[in-house]
Amino acid sequence: MDPKPVALEGRSIRLEPLTPAHLADLSEAGSDPEIWRWYTTTHETPEQMAAFIRAGLNMQDDGTAVPFATIDRKSGRAVGSTRYANISRPDRRLEIGWTWLSPAYQRTRANTEAKYLMLRHAFEELSCLRVEFKTDSQNHKSRTALLRIGAREEGTFRNHMICWDGRVRHSVYFSIIDSEWPRVKATLEEKLRIAAIAA
């Protein structure tokens, strides 16, 4: 398992390697403070977004992450970001996280499709044994969404992080393992099929 920058093509979105060229689009997409409510940092200004991109690329240089820009295929604009992170090559394990979308693309097929593309690549191309997720214990929307796609809740890391506003966060961990991927894949493909019919 050796994750590298790669483009993942979906029907409505494309995940492409994050670069500084995405700064203008992402600064606009990430300007709503509500996006960062559950983040440990905030990136609502262009300067903060530039730091977000730099941090992702530094993690990529270290071999611990592969950051993506989420591109709306219709407009060609970056509308959010996500990444593989906490990569453990010997254990064939990684995390999907650092995910955010412009409010206009929340509650659309964009996040489901991004998760599908990343999980499919992780299990079918990278031969991962485990993909993990974590979220703020108070972020019930995110927790429900992870359960809905078939991830299993594993437990809570108490006093895990200090957020940008000083709040101490408990993080809830979820995972999908390789033997569960066929079932999760079928669930996600059905959700995307229904979304395509409704569009």
VOTORKE-444370 format. One record per atom (N, C-alpha, C, O): residue in one letter; x, y, z. Coordinates in steps of 0.001 Angstrom, whole numbers, plus 524288, in hexadecimal, padded with zeros to 5 digits. Layout:
// residues N
AXYZ/...
// end
This chain:
// residues 199
M803507FB5D80000/M800008000080000/M80377804DA80000/M8069B805A48038E/D802DB8080F7FBFE/D8061480CC77FBA5/D802EB811227F914/D80380812147F466/P7FF91813CF7FC12/P7FC4B817E67F9C6/P7FF8C81C4C7F766/P8034E81E277F9C2/K7FE0C81DED7F2B7/K8009F8222F7EFEA/K7FC73825EB7EDDF/K7F7E7824667ED78/P7FDDD82AC37EC92/P7FA0F82E477EA29/P7F7B582BDB7E547/P7FA81829C17E1FB/V7F29682C277E4D7/V7EFCD829B27E086/V7EAAA82CA07DFC9/V7E88982EC97E384/A7E8AD82CB47DAFE/A7E37F82EE77D9EA/A7DF8182A7E7DA0C/A7E0548265F7D7B5/L7DB2C82B5E7DCCC/L7D6F4827957DD35/L7D21582A0A7DADA/L7D02082DFB7DCCA/E7D029827B07D6AF/E7CBE2829FB7D3A6/E7C69F827AB7D525/E7C5EB822E97D515/G7C2F482B0A7D67B/G7BD9E829687D76D/G7B9F782BC57D368/G7BBAD82E327CF9F/R7B4FD82B0E7D441/R7B11A82D297D09C/R7B05B833087D151/R7AFFD835E97CD7C/S7B023834D37D639/S7AF2483A627D72E/S7B3EF83D437D945/S7B447842097D8D1/I7B79A83A687DB8A/I7BC4F83CE47DD9B/I7C12B839FD7DBB7/I7C0F0835827D9FA/R7C57A83CAB7DC1F/R7CA9D83A507DB32/R7CE0783BBE7DFD8/R7CE148403E7E18B/L7D0D3837FE7E1DE/L7D4B0839087E5E4/L7D9F9839437E333/L7DBB4835727E0D7/E7DC8683DC47E392/E7E19C83E517E113/E7E59D8400E7E51B/E7E434842747E907/P7EA9A83EE07E42F/P7EE96840567E802/P7EE5F846237E958/P7EE31849797E5E3/L7EE64847457EE64/L7EE2F84CA87F048/L7F34384F7E7EEED/L7F78484D5B7EFA0/T7F2CD854547ECF8/T7F759857977EBCA/T7F61E85D3B7ED54/T7F19685E8A7EE44/P7FA1D860957ED97/P7F917866257EEAA/P7F597868B77EA91/P7F33986CC27EBA8/A7F5368667B7E5E9/A7F1D5868B07E1D9/A7EC12868877E365/A7E8E286B467E10F/H7EAB2865607E743/H7E53E8650B7E904/H7E3D9869437ED03/H7DF5F869887EEC0/L7E79A86C8D7EE7E/L7E6BD8702F7F2D1/L7E212873CE7F1F2/L7DED3874607F572/A7E1AC876397ED6C/A7DD7687A027EC94/A7D816877767ED1A/A7D4A98797D7EFCB/D7D763872FF7EA81/D7D25A8704A7EAD6/D7D12F86E967F065/D7CCD186F4C7F247/L7D50F86C547F30F/L7D42086A567F851/L7D34486EC07FC37/L7D04C86E1F7FFF2/S7D5CC8732B7FB6A/S7D4DF877A57FEDC/S7CF34879697FE80/S7CCC387AAC80272/E7CD278797B7F9C7/E7C7A887AEF7F917/E7C414876BC7FB5B/E7C051877F87FE16/A7C53B871CE7FA3E/A7C1E586D857FC04/A7C1E286D09801F4/A7BDF786B7880442/G7C64F86E6580475/G7C6CF86D9A80A0F/G7C6008727480D5A/G7C78987289811E9/S7C39F8768380B2A/S7C33087B8880DEE/S7BEE687BA681216/S7BECC87F368154F/D7BB5C877D081211/D7B722877B5815E6/D7B92D8757C81B14/D7BAE2870FE81B34/P7B90E8787E81F54/P7BB218769482458/P7B8888718F82640/P7BAF086E8F82922/E7B3AF8709D824B1/E7B0E586BF682686/E7B391866F0824B5/E7B31A862E682746/I7B65C867278204C/I7B9268628981E65/I7BCDF8608182286/I7BD9185BC782310/W7BF458640882572/W7C388862A082902/W7C1BC861C282E9C/W7C4EC8616183231/R7BC9C8617382F54/R7BA74860DE83496/R7BCC585C288376C/R7BDEB85C7A83C15/W7BD76857D0834B0/W7BF48853098372F/W7C509851EE83617/W7C6FD84DC083771/Y7C7B28558B833B5/Y7CD41854F383295/Y7D07D8569C8374A/Y7CEB9859A483A95/T7D541854938378B/T7D8C98565B83BAD/T7DB7F85B6C83A26/T7DDC785E0C83D78/T7DB4185CD38351D/T7DD5E861CA8332B/T7D94C8644682FA3/T7D59B861AE82DF7/T7D9F58694C82E80/T7D65086BF882B00/T7D94586E178264E/T7DDC486FBE826C3/H7D6B386E08821C3/H7D95786F7981CE3/H7D5DD872F381986/H7D5858723A814C9/E7D34C876B681C00/E7CF77879E18192F/E7D1D987E9281666/E7CF1D8813481373/T7D6E087FB68173E/T7D970883FC81468/T7DD40881B18106E/T7DEEE87D3981105/P7DEA5884B080C61/P7E272882AF8088D/P7E7A78812C80B11/P7EA1E87D6180970/E7E9518841980EFD/E7EE40882D38119C/E7EDE187D9C8147F/E7F17C87A6E8145F/Q7E97C87CD181711/Q7E8BB877E3819D1/Q7E83B8735D815FE/Q7EA2486F1281706/M7E5A98745181191/M7E5278702C80DAE/M7EA7186EDA80B42/M7EB8C86A4D80A2C/A7EDAC872C780A6B/A7F2EE871C48086E/A7F5F086E5980C4D/A7F8D386ADA80AB2/A7F54A86F5481159/A7F7E086C2181552/A7F5C18668E81549/A7F8B2862D381605/F7F0A3865FE8146E/F7EE37860D38140A/F7F0A385DBE80F89/F7F1EC8592681021/I7F13F8604580B12/I7F38E85DAA8068A/I7F93E85C4080796/I7FAED857E480673/R7FC3085FEE809C0/R801BB85EDF80AFE/R8024385A4480EB6/R80598856E180DF6/A7FEF985A28812B6/A7FF42855E981688/A7FE2D850A5813EF/A800DA84CCC81501/G7FA3E8507E81086/G7F90B84BA480DBF/G7FD8C849DB80A53/G7FECF8453880A23/L7FFF784D8D807A0/L8045384C3080431/L8092584AA280752/L80C278474A8059C/N809ED84D0480BE4/N80E3D84B6080F44/N80D67845C68112C/N81114842AE8115E/M808988448281290/M8076283F2481429/M8084483B5980FA6/M80A1A836F98106E/Q806F183D1280AEE/Q807E8839C980658/Q80DC5838E180596/Q80F6F834828047A/D810DC83CFE80630/D8168C83C78805BD/D818BA838BA809D5/D81C85835F1808D8/D81647838AF80E77/D817F48352C812AB/D8162182F89811D0/D817D482BF78148B/G812A782ECA80DFF/G810A38299180CF3/G80C27827EB81061/G80AAC823588106C/T809EA82BA981353/T805B282A42816EC/T8004782BB8814EA/T7FC6282A6581767/A7FFEF82E6B81078/A7FAD98301480E78/A7FAF7830948088C/A7FF1B831328062E/V7F6578304D80635/V7F5878318E800AE/V7F0C28351980074/V7EC5B8332F800BA/P7F18983A497FFF3/P7ED1683DE57FFFB/P7EAC883EAB7FA87/P7ED8C83E947F698/F7E5AA83F6D7FA6D/F7E2C2840387F594/F7DFC68455F7F5B5/F7DE31847317F9DE/A7DF07847AB7F12D/A7DB0784BAC7F062/A7D646848F57EE19/A7D6C5845A87EAA3/T7D1AC84A597F007/T7CCCB848347EE06/T7CAC984BEA7E9D0/T7C9838506C7EAE8/I7CA85849FD7E50A/I7C92E84D3A7E082/I7C3AB84BF67DEAD/I7C2628476E7DDB7/D7C06D84FFA7DE34/D7BB4D84F657DBB8/D7BC3684ED97D5E1/D7BE278527C7D367/R7BADF84A6F7D3A9/R7BC17849777CE26/R7B92D84D2E7CA87/R7BB1F84E827C656/K7B49484ED77CC1B/K7B17F852497C8BE/K7B402857A47C830/K7B452859B97C3DE/S7B5CC859E37CC7E/S7B81885F247CC5C/S7BE0385F107CBC2/S7C05B862E17CA02/G7C06B85AA87CD3A/G7C61785A537CD21/G7C8B485CF47D1C4/G7CD7C85D787D1DB/R7C5A985E9E7D59B/R7C7CA861787DA0F/R7C87F85DDB7DECA/R7C59085A1E7DF84/A7CC7685F117E1FB/A7CD3E85C487E6E6/A7C92D85E237EAD4/A7C893862D47EBB4/V7C65E85A6A7ED35/V7C21C85BC07F0CC/V7C300859807F640/V7BF9A859E57F9A1/G7C7838572E7F718/G7C8B5854F07FC2C/G7CDC0851DD7FBE9/G7D0A0852197F810/S7CEC384EFD8000F/S7D39C84C028005A/S7D2D884745803DF/S7CF558472F80727/T7D6258435B80329/T7D63183EAF80661/T7DBA183C51805E5/T7DEBB83E0E802A9/R7DCCF838688090A/R7E1FA835FF80876/R7E2388309C80AEE/R7DF4082F4C80E7A/Y7E5E082D8A808E8/Y7E7C9828FD80BBB/Y7EBD282B0A80F96/Y7EF0482E5980E30/A7EBB98292481463/A7EF7B82AF881846/A7F0B98269681C18/A7EE7E8225581BD6/N7F45C827BD81FAD/N7F60E823D28237E/N7F73A81E9D820DB/N7F5AC81A77822BA/I7F9FB81EEA81C7F/I7FB1481A4B81959/I7FF1A816DB81C17/I8034B818AD81D94/S7FDC9811EA81CBB/S8016880E1281EE3/S80236809CC81AD1/S7FF208061F81A77/R8065080A4D817CC/R8075580682813A1/R80834800F7815A5/R8060B7FD498136C/P80B508003D819CE/P80C1F7FADF81BA4/P807127F82D81D5C/P8067D7F36F81CD0/D803697FB4C81F76/D7FE7F7F91A82165/D7FA207F93781D5A/D7F5D47F74C81E59/R7FB407FB85818B1/R7F7567FC138147E/R7F2657FEAA816A5/R7EE0B7FCAF8161E/R7F34B803338191A/R7EF178061581BB2/R7EFA280BDC81A73/R7F3F780DE981A07/L7EB2580E7D819DD/L7EB23814268193E/L7E5FE8165A81B31/L7E2408138181C2F/E7E5EB81B7B81BB3/E7E13B81E4A81D59/E7DF338218A818CB/E7E24782397815B8/I7DA178220481859/I7D7A9825D6814E6/I7D59382A2D8185C/I7D25F8293E81BD2/G7D76982EEC81769/G7D5C08333881ABD/G7D745838798188C/G7D86E838F9813E8/W7D74283C7381BF3/W7D844841DA81A5C/W7D47284363815F7/W7D5C8846588126A/T7CFBC8415081653/T7CBE2841F981225/T7C85C846A38133D/T7C6468473281789/W7C7BA849F280F58/W7C3FF84E4580FC2/W7C21E84FAB80A46/W7C4C384EB380660/L7BD83851F280A1E/L7BB1C853A180535/L7B892858F1805F5/L7B6C085A3D80A37/S7B87A85BFF801C4/S7B572860CE801A8/S7AFC885F988031A/S7ADCD85B7B80198/P7AD1B8630E805FA/P7A7A88620380763/P7A42D860A6802C2/P7A08385D9680353/A7A542862DD7FE32/A7A208861BE7F99A/A7A25D85C0B7F7F0/A79EF185A267F524/Y7A677859437F99E/Y7A738853CC7F808/Y7A65584FFE7FC84/Y7A6D884B437FBD6/Q7A504852088010A/Q7A39384E9480556/Q79E1984C7C80463/Q79AD884F13801F9/R79D20847C98064E/R7981A8451E80587/R796F2844417FFBC/R792698440F7FE25/T79B14843BC7FC98/T79A99841FB7F730/T79D8483CCE7F6C5/T79F4C83AB17FAB4/R79E0183AC47F200/R7A0BC835CC7F15C/R7A6A7836697F1CE/R7A976832817F1BD/A7A89E83B397F241/A7AE4183C267F1FB/A7B13E839317F637/A7B528836A97F508/N7AF80839727FB19/N7B261836DC7FF4D/N7B1FE830F27FED3/N7B5DC82E327FF9E/T7AD5A82EF47FD88/T7ACBA8294C7FCDE/T7B036827547F87B/T7B2BE823457F8FB/E7B05182A367F437/E7B3888288C7EFCB/E7B955828CB7F11F/E7BC50825597EF96/A7BAF682CD77F3F8/A7C07182D397F58D/A7C1F98289A7F903/A7C618826417F83C/K7BEA58274A7FCD7/K7BFCD822D88003B/K7C01F81DCF7FD07/K7C39381A927FDE2/Y7BC8981D307F963/Y7BC83818857F614/Y7C1958181F7F2F1/Y7C40A813FE7F2D4/L7C32281C5A7F06C/L7C7DE81C457ED3E/L7CCAF81B0E7F090/L7D00A818007EEFB/M7CCFF81D747F527/M7D18B81CAA7F878/M7D1AD817317FAD2/M7D5D1814C27FB16/L7CD30815437FC83/L7CCFF80FFA7FEA2/L7CE2680BF07FA6F/L7D106808347FB61/R7CBF480CA67F5DD/R7CCF6808E37F1A0/R7D2C4808BF7F046/R7D5038048E7EF8E/H7D52A80D527EFF0/H7DAC280D817EEBA/H7DDEC80B017F324/H7E1A68081F7F22A/A7DC6580C237F801/A7DF4F80A077FC7A/A7DF18804167FCAE/A7E31A801867FD66/F7DA79801ED7FC0F/F7D9FA7FC3E7FC91/F7DB5F7F9477F791/F7DD9A7F5077F7D8/E7DA187FB737F309/E7DABE7F8877EE31/E7DFD97F9977EB64/E7E1B77F6407E87A/E7E2287FE267EC31/E7E71C7FF667E9A4/E7EBB07FF3D7ED73/E7EFF67FD887EC0D/L7EAD0801007F239/L7EF0C8013F7F614/L7EF3B7FC787F9A0/L7F2FA7FBC37FC8E/S7EB367F9357F95E/S7EAEB7F4717FC9A/S7EB1E7F5A080274/S7EDB77F2E780573/C7E85B7F9B280400/C7E8097FAEF8098F/C7E5367F69B80C8D/C7E1B47F40780A83/L7E6D27F5E78115F/L7E4097F270814EF/L7E0187F56E8183B/L7DC3B7F33E81A14/R7E1237FA7D818EF/R7DDD77FDA581C62/R7DDD88034F81A8F/R7E1EE8057D81943/V7D93E805A481A79/V7D8AE80B43819A0/V7D5CC80D5F81E61/V7D1B080B5D81FDB/E7D7FE81172820C3/E7D5998138D82575/E7D3DE81933824B1/E7D5AE81BEF8212D/F7D05481AD882813/F7CE2B8201D8281E/F7CDDA821D882DCC/F7CD4781E988314B/K7CE37826E982EBC/K7CD1D828E6833F7/K7CA0C82DF58336D/K7CA8B830C482F8D/T7C6E882F0F83752/T7C3CA833D083742/T7C2DC835A983CD6/T7C363832AD84092/D7C17E83A8A83D51/D7C04583CCF84264/D7BB9A839EB844C0/D7B7C4838DA8420E/S7BBF5838AD849C2/S7B7AE835D484C4D/S7B288838D684C1E/S7AE578367E84C67/Q7B2D583E0F84BA2/Q7AE0C8413684B6D/Q7ABEA841D7845E1/Q7A7A9843F484522/N7AEDA8400484207/N7AD2F840A383C92/N7A9AB83C0A83B10/N7AB628385783883/H7A4CA83C5A83CAC/H7A12E837FF83BE8/H79FF88370E83625/H79EF98329F83493/K7A00C83B2B83305/K79F1383A7F82D6A/K7A3498371F82AE7/K7A21B8339C827D6/S7A8308383282C37/S7AC848352582A1B/S7AC5982F8882C1B/S7AD3882BE08291C/R7AB4082ED583116/R7AAFF829918334F/R7A6BE82660830B4/R7A78A821CD82F74/T7A230828C882FE0/T79DDF8260D82D51/T79F43824A9827B4/T79E0682065825DE/A7A1DA8284B824F6/A7A3528275881F81/A7A721822CB81F13/A7A6B381F9B81B80/L7AADE82276822B3/L7AEA281E2882286/L7ABFB818F082390/L7AD378150B82107/L7A864818D68273C/L7A57C8140482830/L7A22B8128F82377/L7A19480DF482236/R7A0038167F820DC/R79C988158781C65/R79F7B812F8817D9/R79D3280FDC814F9/I7A47B814408172D/I7A756811D2812DB/I7A97E80C7081454/I7AB8E809A481101/G7A90180B038194C/G7AAAC805C781ACF/G7AF8A8058781E18/G7B1808014581F28/A7B19780A0F81FC6/A7B616809FD82345/A7B45B80847828BB/A7AFE38092582A4B/R7B7E8805E082B8E/R7B6B880404830CC/R7B929807AA834D6/R7BDC7808F783487/E7B5F88094C838A2/E7B80580C8883CDD/E7BB3D809288408C/E7B98C804F58422B/E7BFEB80B0E841DC/E7C385807E8844FD/E7C448809F384A86/E7C545806E384E19/G7C3D980F0084B48/G7C4A98111985088/G7C601816D785067/G7C6778193184C3D/T7C69F8191185501/T7C78681EA985591/T7CCD081FA185826/T7CE0581D6B85C3E/F7CFED822F7855AC/F7D4BD824E585807/F7D353829D885B06/F7D23282DE1858A9/R7D3628298D86033/R7D1C782DF586370/R7D623831FD863C4/R7DAC2830A9863C1/N7D4918370186411/N7D85483B5786448/N7DC9883AAF86029/N7E14283B0586146/H7DAD7839C085B70/H7DE6D8383D85737/H7E12383CD9854A7/H7E5C083C808535A/M7DE5784131853E6/M7E077845AE85122/M7DE7084ABA8538B/M7DA4D84AD5855FD/I7E16D84EE4852CD/I7DF9F8541485447/I7DE39856F784F47/I7E17F8578F84BCE/C7D960858C384EE7/C7D77085B5284A2E/C7D948860FD849EB/C7DB3E8632784DBD/W7D89C8634E84560/W7DA68868A684472/W7D7EE86C9384826/W7DA30870AE8493A/D7D33686B4C84A20/D7D08D86EDA84DBB/D7D1A886D8785372/D7CF4286FCD856F0/G7D543869DF85475/G7D6B68686D859BF/G7D3A4863E585C0D/G7D503861ED86038/R7CF808623485965/R7CC6685DC785B5C/R7CF99858BE85B02/R7D24B857C685725/V7CF3A8558D85F27/V7D1D88507785F24/V7CE3784C7B85C8E/V7C9C084BC085E2F/R7D035849FE85893/R7CD098466F85560/R7CE04840C2856CE/R7D27883F208579A/H7C9C083DC38571F/H7CA028381585741/H7C92C836438519D/H7C5AB8383384EF4/S7CC538329784FCD/S7CBE4830AC84A6F/S7C9C382B2184A5C/S7CB9E827BC84D37/V7C5D282A3D8470D/V7C3958250B8465E/V7C5FD822968417E/V7C602824F183D4C/Y7C80381DD984219/Y7CA8781B0E83DCE/Y7C6CE8171B83B55/Y7C3BE8148583DFE/F7C72E816BD83633/F7C4398130783316/F7C8088104F82F66/F7CC4A8124D82E61/S7C68080BC382D67/S7C9C5809328297F/S7C67D805CF825E0/S7C2138045282710/I7C8DB804AB8216C/I7C703800B781DC5/I7CBBE7FD4381CB2/I7CFFD7FF4481BA7/I7CB137F81981CEE/I7CF677F49A81BC8/I7CE617F1C28169C/I7CA0C7F1D581486/D7D2737EF4B814A6/D7D2397ED2E80F55/D7CDC47E95180E8B/D7CB5B7E94580A62/S7CC9F7E61581271/S7C86E7E237811D1/S7C30C7E4C681193/S7BF557E26880FA5/E7C2987E99681384/E7BD987EC5E8136A/E7BCD17EF9480E73/E7B87B7F15980D5A/W7C0FE7F05580B77/W7C0B57F3C2806F4/W7BC937F226802F4/W7B9D17F5998010D/P7BBF07ED2780188/P7B7DE7EBE17FDAA/P7B2717EDBE7FF49/P7AF7F7EFBB7FC0B/R7B1197ED1C80446/R7ABFD7EEE580626/R7ABA37F4DB8060B/R7A7B57F70980455/V7AFBD7F77B807DE/V7AFC07FD34807E4/V7AF917FF4480251/V7ACD4803118013A/K7B2717FCCF7FED1/K7B2797FE6F7F955/K7AD007FE227F708/K7AB4A801C07F45D/A7AA427F9DE7F809/A7A4F47F9477F5FA/A7A1587FD807F829/A79E0E7FF977F556/T7A1F37FEC17FD2A/T79EC6802D67FF99/T79FBF8081C7FD01/T79C1080AE97FBB3/L7A4B4809747FC43/L7A60880E7A7F9E6/L7A44780EB87F439/L7A257812C47F27E/E7A4E780A8B7F156/E7A33B80A8F7EBD8/E79D5A80B337EB67/E79B7880DC27E7CB/E79A69808E67EF0C/E794BB809927EF03/E7934780F377F051/E78FBC811627EDE7/K795EF8119C7F411/K794DD817197F55F/K7960281A947F0B3/K7930181E287EF8B/L79A4F819917EE06/L79BA981CC87E97A/L797E081BE67E4FD/L796B881F877E20E/R795E8817137E469/R7920D815EC7E053/R78D07818F87E155/R78ACE81B4B7DDC1/I78B43818EF7E634/I7867481BBF7E7A4/I787358219B7E6DE/I783B3824477E4F3/A78BCE8239F7E85D/A78CD78292C7E7BC/A78CDA82AC17E1FD/A78B1D82F067E0A0/A78ED38274C7DEA2/A78EF48286E7D906/A7896E828A57D6CB/A7884F82BE17D36B/I786008253D7D8A5/I78094825417D6D1/I77DCD82A3C7D894/I77ABE82C827D5A6/A77EE882BE77DD66/A77C51830837DF93/A77E48835967DD35/A77B96839907DD66/A782FE8357A7DAF5/A7855683A597D8E1/A7827E83C3C7D40D/A783EF8403E7D1D1/
// end
